[in-house]
């Protein structure tokens, strides 16, 4: 979840590289956008949800050279909440 985007051009360049890293790692974007409805202390923030075949695949994609390059590009351009969650089918 992106809490604040201070440098949109830099964040956009990150997104291009991160999308490639996700694709290389077998990830499938499921949701990308701003919340339509929030409840409680929810925030209307940009959120991206990506599905991988396994937790190991998600961690490997995060640790990949391509994604690490994306993180370098991202730098201090945003304030975000990043999580890897192991789900169940």
Steps between C-alpha positions, in 0.01 A plus 500: 500500500634841406438740786662793322661551159744791508675440166248357250744475208747300707220276631381441142849391393510262800164356394633414153796308640299343783237379253774326303638341818154376596448352154844333506416354842168356386285756680154598383364846584148460644411852616652840429327823595356719771249360749139563398363460853675498837369417847636559848847645484548394138670746269422589142846421365645344186530124551658227288432129564709239319450124517784247480482121494674479839654703778843389381426633149391837643811530716722397207340767281556761771864396536562484125756729340226662293283589800798620699581734212138621509538577872812705430301702246210537746732645762324760711229581247217350705388402847350153474387199697643185336398152614538141387209290623474123469141426408288191463301384202 
